[in-house]
Amino acid sequence: MKRGLFLLICVLAYGIAFCQVDTSQQKVNGRKNSVAQQKKPYVILISADGFRYDYAEKYNTQHLLQLANSGVKARHMLPSYPTLTFPNHYAMVTGLTPAHSGLVGNNFYDPKRQEFYYSNTAKKYTDGTWYGGTPLWVLAEKQQMVSATYFWVGSEAEIQQYRPTYYYNYNEKTEISHRIGAVVNWLKLPAEQRPHLITFYLPEVDHESHRHTPDSKETEEAVHFIDSAVYELTKAVKTTGLDVNFIFVSDHGMIKADTANAINLPALVDTTKYRTYGDVPLAELYAKPGADIKADYKALKKKSKGQGFKVYLKTNTPSHLKYSSKDDTFNRIGDILIMPDAPNVIQFGKYKIKPGQHGYDVKQVPEMRATFYAWGPAFKKGLTIMPFNNVDVYNLIANILGLEVTEKVDGNNKLAKKVLVKK
C-alpha cells in the first residue's frame, strides 16, 4: 500500500512528542446480520500487494500452490490501468476501473476540488468524498450483512455514510499472529455479529520488490512469508468450524526499472505551467491558467521520438487503457500524460527512485500481471482459468455472498459462472 505515513496517536510531554501507532480495532456499533444474511457463506479476500502472477511458481511456494490447485487458479489476472496499488485495490472491491471510481492514481489532482489526493496522507485517504462507487463492505452493510476489514484501500473512509462494522486503521506494526487472531475472533462471534465478508491485506512483497527488485533474495523471503501467513490463516480459520471461502489476489506485478537513466520531467516541459503528479511510470500534467496544452503536447511528441516514452492528451489515450477523457467520470486525469516505455521511469524531483517499479500498461509489460487463486466450498476443484479483468472480482464476491449489485459496474458475472459450484 506504500503509505509511508501511518495514523499516529501523539501526546506532548516535557516538550517532546511521543507517538504510538494506532493498532486498536474500530467498531461501528448497532450493526447486526439479518436472519437471512446469517445463513450466507463467508468470504475472506486476501491481497498480497505486488505479488506478481509468477511469484508462487518462481519461488516455489509450498502452501499457496497447493491451495490454488485444490480450487481455482487463473493463469494471471489483469490489473486496471494504471497498475498501481490504490487504483487496483479499489477496482477489485467496487467493480469500477480507476477512471470510473475516481481513484485514478496513488496520487493525483482534482481540478474541481483544487486539491491533491495523496495515498500517504491520512487526511486524504480517510476522506470518503474522494471515493466513487460502492465498495463491497458498503454493499454488504446496506443489505444488513456485517463486514470486517483488516486493511483495504478506502476501508477507513466513510463512503456513502458507511464503514465496515469492524476495521483497523492502517499500520505495519501489528504482528501477523495478532492479525490472524483478530480474524478468528471475528468468526467466533455470535451469528448476528459475525462478519461474512473479511478483507486482509499484506504489504511485504511489494515493499521488498520495490527496494530490491523482483529477483532479489529479499523478495523471495517476502514471498515465503506470505505463503506461511496464508497457510497459518487457513489453519486458524478451520478451528472456527465454519466453511470459509478464500480468495487470494494481488493488485499488480513488478519489474526492475532503469533508474540510472531516468527521464527528467523538468527537462521535457516547463513544469511551472502545470501541476505535475503521478508515479514514476506515469506523469500527469494538469494545466494551470495560461498553459498552451496543444503546443506543449506537440513539443513533447517531438521530444519523445526514440527517447523511451510516449505522450498523449487525455482525449487520445489508447482505448484499452480505459483512461481517457470519455472515461474520466470525476475529471481527475491529467491534460497531458507521459508514459515511459518499460523499464524507463520519470524523475519528478530530487529523490531516489526505487529499483523495483510498476504502473505500466499490462498489455505492453506482462510483468504487471497479478495473481488470482480461490478455494473453499463455493469454488470448483482443480480448475485453471484464462486471464480476466480484476474488476470481475466484485461480481464474484457479490455472487458468493448473495448480495444484489445495485449500480452499474465495469465487471460482469462471467468469472462467477466459470468458477463457482452451481447451487
C-alpha positions in Angstrom: 0.0 0.0 0.0 3.1 2.2 0.3 1.5 4.7 2.5 4.7 5.7 4.3 2.7 7.6 6.9 0.6 5.7 9.5 -2.2 7.0 11.7 -0.5 8.1 14.9 -1.7 9.0 18.3 0.6 11.6 19.7 0.9 13.2 23.2 3.1 16.1 24.1 5.2 15.6 27.3 8.1 17.8 28.5 8.2 19.4 25.1 8.7 16.1 23.3 6.1 14.4 21.1 5.6 10.7 21.8 3.7 8.9 19.0 2.1 5.5 19.2 0.7 3.6 16.2 -3.0 3.1 16.5 -3.4 -0.7 16.4 -6.8 -0.9 18.0 -9.9 -2.3 16.4 -12.5 0.2 15.3 -16.2 -0.8 15.5 -19.4 0.7 14.3 -22.0 -0.1 17.0 -25.6 -1.2 16.4 -24.9 -3.4 13.4 -26.0 -7.0 13.1 -26.7 -9.6 10.4 -30.3 -10.0 9.4 -31.7 -13.5 9.9 -31.4 -14.2 6.2 -27.8 -12.9 6.0 -26.8 -15.2 8.9 -27.3 -18.1 6.6 -25.0 -16.8 3.9 -21.5 -18.1 3.1 -18.2 -16.5 4.3 -15.5 -14.9 2.2 -12.0 -13.8 3.2 -10.4 -11.7 0.5 -6.7 -11.7 0.9 -4.4 -9.3 -1.0 -0.6 -9.7 -1.2 0.5 -6.3 -2.6 2.8 -6.6 -5.6 2.6 -10.4 -5.7 3.4 -10.9 -9.3 1.5 -13.6 -11.2 4.5 -15.9 -11.4 5.9 -15.4 -7.9 4.3 -18.6 -6.5 6.0 -20.8 -9.1 9.2 -18.7 -9.3 9.8 -19.1 -5.6 8.2 -22.5 -5.2 5.6 -21.6 -2.5 4.6 -24.8 -0.8 1.2 -23.8 0.6 -0.1 -21.3 -1.9 0.3 -23.6 -4.9 -1.3 -26.5 -3.0 -4.3 -24.3 -2.0 -4.6 -22.9 -5.5 -4.5 -26.4 -7.0 -7.2 -27.5 -4.7 -9.6 -24.9 -6.0 -9.3 -22.3 -8.8 -6.3 -20.5 -10.2 -6.0 -18.1 -13.1 -3.1 -18.1 -15.4 -3.0 -14.5 -14.3 -5.3 -11.6 -13.5 -5.3 -8.4 -15.5 -5.0 -5.2 -13.3 -6.6 -2.0 -14.3 -4.5 1.0 -15.6 -2.5 2.5 -14.1 -1.2 -0.7 -12.4 -0.7 1.0 -9.0 -1.8 -0.1 -5.5 -4.7 2.3 -4.6 -6.5 2.2 -8.0 -6.4 -1.6 -8.3 -7.3 -2.4 -4.7 -10.3 -0.2 -5.1 -11.1 -1.6 -8.5 -11.5 -5.1 -7.1 -13.9 -4.0 -4.3 -16.0 -1.7 -6.5 -16.0 -3.3 -9.9 -15.0 0.0 -11.4 -11.9 1.0 -13.4 -9.9 3.8 -11.8 -11.3 6.4 -14.2 -14.8 5.5 -13.2 -14.2 5.1 -9.4 -12.3 8.4 -9.2 -9.2 6.8 -7.7 -7.1 7.4 -10.8 -3.7 7.0 -9.1 -2.0 6.7 -5.8 -1.6 10.5 -6.1 -3.5 12.9 -8.3 -5.0 16.3 -8.7 -8.7 17.2 -8.7 -9.2 20.4 -10.6 -12.8 20.9 -9.3 -11.7 20.5 -5.7 -8.4 22.3 -6.4 -6.6 19.8 -4.2 -4.4 16.8 -4.4 -5.1 13.3 -3.2 -2.1 11.6 -1.5 -2.0 7.9 -0.7 0.4 8.6 2.2 -1.7 11.3 3.9 -4.3 10.1 6.4 -6.4 13.3 6.0 -6.8 12.4 2.3 -7.3 8.6 2.3 -9.7 8.6 5.2 -11.9 11.2 3.5 -14.8 9.4 1.9 -15.7 12.2 -0.5 -12.7 11.1 -2.7 -14.2 7.7 -3.4 -16.8 6.8 -6.1 -18.7 3.5 -6.4 -20.0 1.2 -3.7 -17.3 -0.9 -2.0 -18.2 -4.5 -1.1 -18.3 -3.7 2.6 -20.8 -0.8 1.9 -22.9 -3.1 -0.3 -22.9 -5.7 2.4 -23.7 -3.3 5.3 -26.6 -1.7 3.3 -28.1 -5.2 2.9 -27.7 -6.0 6.6 -24.7 -8.2 6.3 -21.8 -7.5 8.7 -18.4 -6.9 7.2 -14.8 -6.5 8.5 -11.5 -5.2 7.1 -8.0 -5.8 8.3 -6.9 -3.0 5.9 -8.0 -2.2 2.4 -8.0 0.9 0.3 -11.0 3.0 1.3 -12.0 1.0 4.3 -11.0 3.7 6.8 -13.2 6.3 5.0 -16.9 6.9 5.4 -18.3 6.1 2.0 -22.0 6.7 1.4 -22.2 7.1 5.2 -20.9 3.6 5.8 -17.7 2.0 7.1 -17.2 -1.7 7.8 -18.6 -2.8 11.1 -15.1 -3.8 12.2 -11.9 -2.3 10.8 -8.4 -1.2 11.6 -6.5 2.0 10.8 -3.6 1.2 8.6 -0.3 0.3 10.3 2.5 -2.1 9.7 3.4 -2.7 13.4 0.9 -5.4 14.3 2.4 -8.9 14.2 0.8 -11.3 11.7 -0.2 -13.7 14.6 -2.3 -10.9 16.1 -3.9 -10.1 12.8 -4.8 -13.8 12.2 -6.1 -13.9 15.7 -8.4 -10.9 15.0 -9.9 -12.7 12.0 -10.5 -15.9 14.1 -12.2 -13.8 16.8 -14.5 -12.2 14.3 -15.5 -15.6 13.0 -16.2 -16.8 16.6 -18.6 -14.0 17.3 -22.4 -14.9 17.7 -24.1 -15.4 14.3 -25.8 -12.0 14.3 -22.5 -10.2 14.9 -20.2 -12.3 12.8 -18.8 -10.8 9.6 -19.4 -12.7 6.3 -17.0 -10.5 4.3 -13.5 -10.0 5.6 -10.6 -8.3 3.7 -7.0 -9.0 4.7 -4.1 -7.0 3.3 -0.3 -8.0 3.2 2.3 -5.4 2.1 5.5 -7.3 2.5 6.2 -8.5 -1.1 5.6 -5.1 -2.6 7.9 -3.4 -0.1 10.8 -5.8 -0.8 10.3 -5.9 -4.6 10.4 -2.1 -4.7 13.5 -1.9 -2.5 15.4 -4.9 -4.0 13.8 -5.8 -7.4 11.7 -8.9 -8.2 14.7 -11.2 -8.5 16.2 -10.5 -5.1 16.7 -12.7 -2.1 14.6 -10.3 -0.1 11.6 -10.6 -2.4 11.9 -14.4 -2.3 11.9 -14.3 1.5 8.8 -12.0 1.5 7.0 -14.4 -0.9 7.7 -17.2 1.5 6.4 -15.1 4.4 3.1 -14.6 2.5 3.0 -18.3 1.8 3.3 -19.1 5.5 0.9 -16.4 6.6 -1.8 -17.6 4.3 -1.3 -21.1 5.5 -1.5 -20.1 9.1 -4.6 -18.1 8.4 -6.4 -21.1 6.8 -5.4 -23.3 9.7 -6.6 -20.9 12.3 -9.9 -20.3 10.4 -10.5 -24.1 10.5 -10.7 -24.0 14.3 -13.9 -22.0 14.0 -15.7 -24.9 12.3 -17.0 -22.6 9.6 -16.8 -23.4 5.9 -15.0 -20.3 4.7 -14.2 -19.3 1.1 -10.7 -17.8 0.4 -9.8 -15.5 -2.5 -6.1 -14.6 -2.8 -5.3 -11.7 -5.1 -2.7 -9.1 -5.9 -3.0 -5.7 -7.3 -0.1 -5.7 -9.8 3.2 -7.1 -10.7 6.7 -5.6 -10.7 9.8 -5.1 -12.9 13.4 -4.0 -12.4 13.4 -0.4 -13.5 16.2 1.5 -15.3 16.8 4.1 -12.5 20.2 5.1 -13.8 18.7 6.8 -16.9 15.6 8.3 -15.5 13.7 10.7 -17.8 13.9 14.2 -16.2 10.5 15.7 -16.3 11.5 19.4 -15.9 13.8 19.0 -18.9 10.8 17.9 -21.1 8.3 20.6 -20.2 8.0 23.9 -18.3 6.6 22.5 -15.1 5.7 26.0 -13.8 2.8 25.9 -16.3 1.4 22.6 -14.9 0.6 20.8 -11.7 2.5 17.6 -12.2 1.8 14.4 -10.4 1.6 10.6 -10.8 4.2 7.9 -10.2 7.5 7.2 -11.9 5.8 5.1 -14.7 3.2 7.8 -15.4 3.4 11.6 -15.3 0.2 13.6 -15.5 0.3 17.3 -16.3 -2.7 19.4 -15.1 -2.7 22.7 -16.9 -2.6 26.0 -15.0 -4.3 29.1 -16.4 -2.4 30.3 -19.4 -0.8 27.0 -20.3 -0.9 26.1 -24.0 -1.8 22.4 -23.9 -1.8 21.8 -27.6 1.6 23.5 -28.2 3.2 21.7 -25.3 1.8 18.4 -26.4 3.2 18.8 -29.9 6.6 19.7 -28.5 6.6 16.7 -26.2 5.6 14.4 -29.1 8.7 15.6 -31.0 10.9 15.1 -27.9 9.5 11.6 -27.3 10.8 10.1 -30.6 13.4 7.4 -29.8 13.6 8.6 -26.2 11.7 5.8 -24.5 8.4 7.4 -23.6 5.0 8.2 -25.2 2.9 11.3 -24.8 -0.9 11.5 -25.0 -3.6 14.1 -24.5 -6.3 12.7 -22.2 -8.5 12.7 -25.3 -6.4 10.3 -27.3 -5.0 7.7 -24.8 -5.2 4.1 -26.1 -8.8 2.8 -25.7 -7.8 -0.4 -24.0 -6.5 1.5 -21.0 -9.9 2.9 -20.3 -8.1 6.0 -19.1 -9.3 8.9 -21.3 -11.5 12.0 -21.1 -14.6 9.9 -22.0 -13.8 7.5 -19.1 -12.9 10.3 -16.7 -16.0 10.4 -14.5 -14.5 12.7 -11.9 -12.3 14.8 -14.3 -9.1 13.7 -12.5 -6.9 12.5 -15.3 -4.2 15.0 -16.4 -4.5 17.1 -19.5 -1.2 15.6 -20.9 0.1 12.1 -19.9 3.7 11.0 -20.3 4.1 7.2 -20.2 7.6 5.8 -20.2 8.3 2.6 -22.0 9.4 -0.1 -19.5 11.8 -0.3 -17.9 12.2 3.5 -18.1 11.0 5.8 -15.4 10.3 9.5 -14.9 12.2 11.6 -12.4 9.8 14.3 -10.9 12.2 15.8 -8.4 15.3 15.2 -6.4 14.6 11.9 -4.8 15.9 8.4 -5.2 13.8 6.1 -7.3 13.4 2.6 -6.0 14.7 -0.1 -8.4 11.5 -2.2 -8.4 8.6 -0.4 -10.2 5.1 -1.0 -11.5 2.3 1.1 -13.0 2.9 0.3 -16.7 0.3 -0.9 -19.3 -0.1 -4.7 -18.7 -0.7 -5.2 -22.4 2.8 -3.9 -23.1 4.5 -5.2 -19.9 3.5 -8.7 -19.0 5.3 -8.4 -15.6 2.5 -6.2 -14.5 0.1 -9.2 -14.3 -1.5 -10.0 -11.0 -2.4 -13.2 -9.1 -5.7 -14.9 -8.5 -6.3 -18.1 -6.5 -9.5 -19.2 -4.8 -10.6 -22.2 -2.8 -13.4 -23.2 -0.5 -16.9 -24.8 -0.7 -18.2 -22.2 -3.2 -15.4 -23.0 -5.7 -14.9 -25.7 -8.3 -11.9 -28.0 -7.6 -8.7 -28.3 -9.7 -9.7 -25.6 -12.2 -7.3 -23.4 -14.1 -8.9 -20.5 -16.0 -7.8 -18.0 -18.6 -6.9 -14.4 -17.6 -9.7 -11.9 -16.7 -10.0 -8.3 -15.6 -9.7 -7.6 -11.9 -13.0 -5.6 -11.8 -14.8 -9.0 -12.1 -13.7 -9.9 -8.5 -16.5 -7.6 -7.3 -19.3 -9.6 -9.0 -17.7 -12.8 -8.0 -17.8 -12.0 -4.3 -21.3 -10.5 -4.6 -22.5 -13.8 -6.1 -21.0 -15.9 -3.3 -22.5 -13.7 -0.6 -25.8 -13.4 -2.3 -25.6 -9.6 -2.4 -27.5 -7.6 -5.0 -25.3 -5.4 -7.1 -27.2 -2.1 -7.0 -25.4 0.0 -9.6 -23.7 -0.3 -12.9 -20.2 -1.6 -12.7 -17.4 -2.4 -15.2 -17.2 -6.1 -14.1 -19.6 -8.9 -15.0 -20.7 -12.3 -13.9 -18.7 -14.4 -16.4 -16.0 -15.2 -13.8 -18.5 -16.2 -11.2 -20.2 -18.6 -13.7 -16.8 -20.2 -14.6 -15.5 -20.8 -11.1 -18.5 -21.2 -8.7 -20.2 -24.5 -8.0 -23.8 -24.4 -9.2 -26.2 -24.1 -6.4 
